[in-house]
Amino acid sequence: MRPYIINFTGPINASTCGQLIAKASLAVQKDASDLIINLATMGGESSYGFTMYNFLLSLPIPVHTHNMGTVESMGNIVFLAGQHRTACLHSKFLFHPFHWYLQGSVDHARMSEYAMSLDYDLQLYSRIVAERTPGALELLETEKYLTAAPRILDPENALTCGIIHAIELSKMNTKSVSYSIYA
């Protein structure tokens, strides 16, 4: 058994979600001792971010997430799936308001559906952050960051807020197997 590493450097979308599921599943099939996800993402689509989060939690091996430089928006949710979470000294986490791109005309019923979905995603995102950061020295005001006032956390802030457990460089192991996901 040996560790498997996934270097994820891209947006969160259907393609990268599918790649993460495939590569992590392969690691489990190959009897990986644990899975390390080195993450650098500006975020992406909420539906795929929540899917990746739930999938990573379901894995039967320990998952370690590591911020290689920047983790933003829905990337925070994927990052929080790690049982052990670390960040490089020169990295950041960004929490900011949700936004959607709409194409074409929208009727009242569809607009109402979009608003309900945005509200639900906001509550789900906030709940996940709270569940994954118990006992933090500083509580994050996630709903505020997602609706009005964005916040950047440096590694020291992320440590205080329970987002990470340690500040350290990514560790490469000569016995590990590496995959890359990028767009």
Short mmCIF file of the C-alpha atoms (twelve columns), coordinates in Angstrom:
data_MODEL
# 
_entry.id   MODEL 
# 
loop_
_atom_site.group_PDB 
_atom_site.id 
_atom_site.type_symbol 
_atom_site.label_atom_id 
_atom_site.label_alt_id 
_atom_site.label_comp_id 
_atom_site.label_asym_id 
_atom_site.label_seq_id 
_atom_site.Cartn_x 
_atom_site.Cartn_y 
_atom_site.Cartn_z 
_atom_site.pdbx_PDB_model_num 
ATOM 1   C CA . MET A 1   0.000   0.000  0.000   1 
ATOM 2   C CA . ARG A 2   1.241   3.459  -0.855  1 
ATOM 3   C CA . PRO A 3   -0.127  7.005  -0.986  1 
ATOM 4   C CA . TYR A 4   -1.768  8.350  -4.112  1 
ATOM 5   C CA . ILE A 5   -1.614  12.039 -4.995  1 
ATOM 6   C CA . ILE A 6   -4.019  13.988 -7.156  1 
ATOM 7   C CA . ASN A 7   -2.735  17.403 -8.271  1 
ATOM 8   C CA . PHE A 8   -5.955  19.305 -8.998  1 
ATOM 9   C CA . THR A 9   -5.263  22.621 -10.759 1 
ATOM 10  C CA . GLY A 10  -8.393  23.732 -12.530 1 
ATOM 11  C CA . PRO A 11  -12.008 24.779 -12.248 1 
ATOM 12  C CA . ILE A 12  -14.708 22.744 -10.571 1 
ATOM 13  C CA . ASN A 13  -17.000 21.556 -13.359 1 
ATOM 14  C CA . ALA A 14  -18.474 18.376 -14.870 1 
ATOM 15  C CA . SER A 15  -15.194 17.349 -16.484 1 
ATOM 16  C CA . THR A 16  -12.912 17.828 -13.466 1 
ATOM 17  C CA . CYS A 17  -15.521 16.276 -11.146 1 
ATOM 18  C CA . GLY A 18  -15.623 13.164 -13.306 1 
ATOM 19  C CA . GLN A 19  -11.831 13.026 -13.457 1 
ATOM 20  C CA . LEU A 20  -11.522 13.322 -9.670  1 
ATOM 21  C CA . ILE A 21  -14.056 10.532 -9.127  1 
ATOM 22  C CA . ALA A 22  -12.276 8.297  -11.660 1 
ATOM 23  C CA . LYS A 23  -8.765  8.899  -10.311 1 
ATOM 24  C CA . ALA A 24  -9.770  8.581  -6.648  1 
ATOM 25  C CA . SER A 25  -11.725 5.397  -7.411  1 
ATOM 26  C CA . LEU A 26  -8.685  3.980  -9.173  1 
ATOM 27  C CA . ALA A 27  -6.521  4.802  -6.141  1 
ATOM 28  C CA . VAL A 28  -8.925  2.888  -3.890  1 
ATOM 29  C CA . GLN A 29  -8.993  -0.072 -6.322  1 
ATOM 30  C CA . LYS A 30  -5.174  -0.129 -6.328  1 
ATOM 31  C CA . ASP A 31  -5.122  -0.328 -2.495  1 
ATOM 32  C CA . ALA A 32  -3.841  3.192  -1.836  1 
ATOM 33  C CA . SER A 33  -2.927  3.747  1.801   1 
ATOM 34  C CA . ASP A 34  -4.311  7.280  1.594   1 
ATOM 35  C CA . LEU A 35  -5.213  9.973  -0.901  1 
ATOM 36  C CA . ILE A 36  -3.537  13.384 -0.977  1 
ATOM 37  C CA . ILE A 37  -5.246  16.076 -3.017  1 
ATOM 38  C CA . ASN A 38  -3.022  19.058 -3.805  1 
ATOM 39  C CA . LEU A 39  -5.560  21.713 -4.708  1 
ATOM 40  C CA . ALA A 40  -5.269  25.002 -6.604  1 
ATOM 41  C CA . THR A 41  -8.630  26.219 -7.893  1 
ATOM 42  C CA . MET A 42  -10.587 29.397 -8.401  1 
ATOM 43  C CA . GLY A 43  -13.770 27.393 -7.767  1 
ATOM 44  C CA . GLY A 44  -16.601 26.675 -10.124 1 
ATOM 45  C CA . GLU A 45  -20.036 25.138 -10.216 1 
ATOM 46  C CA . SER A 46  -21.692 24.473 -6.870  1 
ATOM 47  C CA . SER A 47  -23.430 21.245 -7.907  1 
ATOM 48  C CA . TYR A 48  -20.100 19.646 -8.827  1 
ATOM 49  C CA . GLY A 49  -18.347 21.052 -5.749  1 
ATOM 50  C CA . PHE A 50  -20.920 19.453 -3.443  1 
ATOM 51  C CA . THR A 51  -20.691 16.214 -5.451  1 
ATOM 52  C CA . MET A 52  -16.903 16.109 -5.089  1 
ATOM 53  C CA . TYR A 53  -17.169 16.857 -1.358  1 
ATOM 54  C CA . ASN A 54  -19.658 14.034 -0.746  1 
ATOM 55  C CA . PHE A 55  -17.666 11.612 -2.899  1 
ATOM 56  C CA . LEU A 56  -14.402 12.314 -1.057  1 
ATOM 57  C CA . LEU A 57  -16.122 11.805 2.303   1 
ATOM 58  C CA . SER A 58  -17.344 8.388  1.125   1 
ATOM 59  C CA . LEU A 59  -13.872 7.029  0.374   1 
ATOM 60  C CA . PRO A 60  -12.697 4.152  2.603   1 
ATOM 61  C CA . ILE A 61  -9.175  5.626  2.899   1 
ATOM 62  C CA . PRO A 62  -7.919  8.789  4.632   1 
ATOM 63  C CA . VAL A 63  -8.070  11.940 2.492   1 
ATOM 64  C CA . HIS A 64  -5.571  14.768 3.011   1 
ATOM 65  C CA . THR A 65  -6.230  18.054 1.208   1 
ATOM 66  C CA . HIS A 66  -3.479  20.614 0.674   1 
ATOM 67  C CA . ASN A 67  -3.769  24.201 -0.594  1 
ATOM 68  C CA . MET A 68  -0.927  24.649 -3.096  1 
ATOM 69  C CA . GLY A 69  -1.556  28.354 -3.657  1 
ATOM 70  C CA . THR A 70  -5.157  29.449 -3.851  1 
ATOM 71  C CA . VAL A 71  -8.447  27.783 -2.980  1 
ATOM 72  C CA . GLU A 72  -11.454 29.912 -3.821  1 
ATOM 73  C CA . SER A 73  -15.227 29.772 -3.802  1 
ATOM 74  C CA . MET A 74  -16.520 26.171 -4.244  1 
ATOM 75  C CA . GLY A 75  -12.927 25.012 -3.919  1 
ATOM 76  C CA . ASN A 76  -13.293 25.607 -0.182  1 
ATOM 77  C CA . ILE A 77  -16.008 22.953 0.006   1 
ATOM 78  C CA . VAL A 78  -13.903 20.391 -1.875  1 
ATOM 79  C CA . PHE A 79  -10.930 21.301 0.336   1 
ATOM 80  C CA . LEU A 80  -12.962 20.769 3.525   1 
ATOM 81  C CA . ALA A 81  -13.549 17.112 2.576   1 
ATOM 82  C CA . GLY A 82  -10.030 16.369 3.800   1 
ATOM 83  C CA . GLN A 83  -9.718  14.637 7.144   1 
ATOM 84  C CA . HIS A 84  -6.340  16.326 7.411   1 
ATOM 85  C CA . ARG A 85  -6.013  19.756 5.792   1 
ATOM 86  C CA . THR A 86  -2.864  21.790 5.219   1 
ATOM 87  C CA . ALA A 87  -1.740  24.837 3.266   1 
ATOM 88  C CA . CYS A 88  1.523   26.256 1.970   1 
ATOM 89  C CA . LEU A 89  2.855   29.300 3.789   1 
ATOM 90  C CA . HIS A 90  2.208   31.463 0.727   1 
ATOM 91  C CA . SER A 91  -1.388  30.526 -0.016  1 
ATOM 92  C CA . LYS A 92  -4.891  31.895 0.426   1 
ATOM 93  C CA . PHE A 93  -8.540  30.934 0.777   1 
ATOM 94  C CA . LEU A 94  -11.266 33.166 -0.706  1 
ATOM 95  C CA . PHE A 95  -14.913 33.187 0.350   1 
ATOM 96  C CA . HIS A 96  -17.139 35.404 -1.826  1 
ATOM 97  C CA . PRO A 97  -20.775 35.776 -2.959  1 
ATOM 98  C CA . PHE A 98  -22.323 33.168 -5.241  1 
ATOM 99  C CA . HIS A 99  -23.112 34.149 -8.782  1 
ATOM 100 C CA . TRP A 100 -24.801 32.411 -11.660 1 
ATOM 101 C CA . TYR A 101 -24.762 33.010 -15.370 1 
ATOM 102 C CA . LEU A 102 -28.202 32.986 -16.985 1 
ATOM 103 C CA . GLN A 103 -28.719 32.599 -20.693 1 
ATOM 104 C CA . GLY A 104 -31.791 33.680 -22.601 1 
ATOM 105 C CA . SER A 105 -35.126 34.725 -21.190 1 
ATOM 106 C CA . VAL A 106 -36.315 33.569 -17.787 1 
ATOM 107 C CA . ASP A 107 -39.920 33.400 -16.614 1 
ATOM 108 C CA . HIS A 108 -41.079 34.070 -13.069 1 
ATOM 109 C CA . ALA A 109 -41.260 30.394 -12.099 1 
ATOM 110 C CA . ARG A 110 -37.707 29.733 -13.318 1 
ATOM 111 C CA . MET A 111 -36.371 32.842 -11.543 1 
ATOM 112 C CA . SER A 112 -38.053 31.677 -8.336  1 
ATOM 113 C CA . GLU A 113 -36.439 28.247 -8.758  1 
ATOM 114 C CA . TYR A 114 -33.016 29.847 -9.252  1 
ATOM 115 C CA . ALA A 115 -33.445 31.973 -6.122  1 
ATOM 116 C CA . MET A 116 -34.476 28.923 -4.072  1 
ATOM 117 C CA . SER A 117 -31.503 26.978 -5.372  1 
ATOM 118 C CA . LEU A 118 -29.081 29.814 -4.578  1 
ATOM 119 C CA . ASP A 119 -30.498 30.073 -1.061  1 
ATOM 120 C CA . TYR A 120 -30.249 26.316 -0.556  1 
ATOM 121 C CA . ASP A 121 -26.642 26.236 -1.797  1 
ATOM 122 C CA . LEU A 122 -25.756 29.110 0.536   1 
ATOM 123 C CA . GLN A 123 -27.216 27.244 3.529   1 
ATOM 124 C CA . LEU A 124 -25.538 23.974 2.532   1 
ATOM 125 C CA . TYR A 125 -22.164 25.682 2.033   1 
ATOM 126 C CA . SER A 126 -22.446 27.419 5.429   1 
ATOM 127 C CA . ARG A 127 -23.464 24.176 7.151   1 
ATOM 128 C CA . ILE A 128 -20.501 22.269 5.687   1 
ATOM 129 C CA . VAL A 129 -18.054 24.976 6.794   1 
ATOM 130 C CA . ALA A 130 -19.508 24.892 10.334  1 
ATOM 131 C CA . GLU A 131 -19.457 21.064 10.488  1 
ATOM 132 C CA . ARG A 132 -15.844 20.843 9.313   1 
ATOM 133 C CA . THR A 133 -14.453 23.581 11.600  1 
ATOM 134 C CA . PRO A 134 -15.702 22.647 15.091  1 
ATOM 135 C CA . GLY A 135 -13.787 24.131 17.988  1 
ATOM 136 C CA . ALA A 136 -12.160 26.841 15.872  1 
ATOM 137 C CA . LEU A 137 -10.715 29.773 17.785  1 
ATOM 138 C CA . GLU A 138 -12.530 32.138 15.399  1 
ATOM 139 C CA . LEU A 139 -15.910 31.295 13.880  1 
ATOM 140 C CA . LEU A 140 -16.339 32.126 10.235  1 
ATOM 141 C CA . GLU A 141 -19.312 34.294 9.243   1 
ATOM 142 C CA . THR A 142 -19.811 32.255 6.107   1 
ATOM 143 C CA . GLU A 143 -23.271 33.561 5.173   1 
ATOM 144 C CA . LYS A 144 -21.952 37.123 5.336   1 
ATOM 145 C CA . TYR A 145 -19.020 36.256 3.047   1 
ATOM 146 C CA . LEU A 146 -21.330 34.526 0.568   1 
ATOM 147 C CA . THR A 147 -23.832 37.368 0.335   1 
ATOM 148 C CA . ALA A 148 -22.148 40.696 0.935   1 
ATOM 149 C CA . ALA A 149 -18.598 40.897 2.245   1 
ATOM 150 C CA . PRO A 150 -15.978 38.570 0.721   1 
ATOM 151 C CA . ARG A 151 -13.094 37.416 2.900   1 
ATOM 152 C CA . ILE A 152 -9.590  36.218 2.180   1 
ATOM 153 C CA . LEU A 153 -7.872  34.001 4.727   1 
ATOM 154 C CA . ASP A 154 -4.122  33.643 4.784   1 
ATOM 155 C CA . PRO A 155 -2.769  30.392 6.273   1 
ATOM 156 C CA . GLU A 156 -2.557  31.828 9.801   1 
ATOM 157 C CA . ASN A 157 -6.215  32.947 9.612   1 
ATOM 158 C CA . ALA A 158 -7.194  29.584 8.120   1 
ATOM 159 C CA . LEU A 159 -5.513  27.830 11.046  1 
ATOM 160 C CA . THR A 160 -7.336  30.031 13.579  1 
ATOM 161 C CA . CYS A 161 -10.660 29.448 11.806  1 
ATOM 162 C CA . GLY A 162 -10.224 25.659 11.640  1 
ATOM 163 C CA . ILE A 163 -10.000 25.476 7.845   1 
ATOM 164 C CA . ILE A 164 -6.537  23.890 8.079   1 
ATOM 165 C CA . HIS A 165 -4.725  21.833 10.694  1 
ATOM 166 C CA . ALA A 166 -1.183  22.898 9.764   1 
ATOM 167 C CA . ILE A 167 0.924   25.142 7.545   1 
ATOM 168 C CA . GLU A 168 3.443   23.104 5.562   1 
ATOM 169 C CA . LEU A 169 4.839   22.401 2.127   1 
ATOM 170 C CA . SER A 170 3.352   19.668 0.001   1 
ATOM 171 C CA . LYS A 171 5.172   16.428 0.643   1 
ATOM 172 C CA . MET A 172 6.228   14.206 -2.219  1 
ATOM 173 C CA . ASN A 173 6.970   10.594 -1.491  1 
ATOM 174 C CA . THR A 174 9.115   8.540  -3.865  1 
ATOM 175 C CA . LYS A 175 6.721   5.624  -3.400  1 
ATOM 176 C CA . SER A 176 3.572   7.626  -4.144  1 
ATOM 177 C CA . VAL A 177 1.605   7.530  -7.372  1 
ATOM 178 C CA . SER A 178 0.633   10.908 -8.859  1 
ATOM 179 C CA . TYR A 179 -2.216  11.955 -11.126 1 
ATOM 180 C CA . SER A 180 -3.066  15.400 -12.467 1 
ATOM 181 C CA . ILE A 181 -6.406  17.048 -13.120 1 
ATOM 182 C CA . TYR A 182 -6.376  20.371 -14.931 1 
ATOM 183 C CA . ALA A 183 -8.335  22.264 -17.525 1 
# 
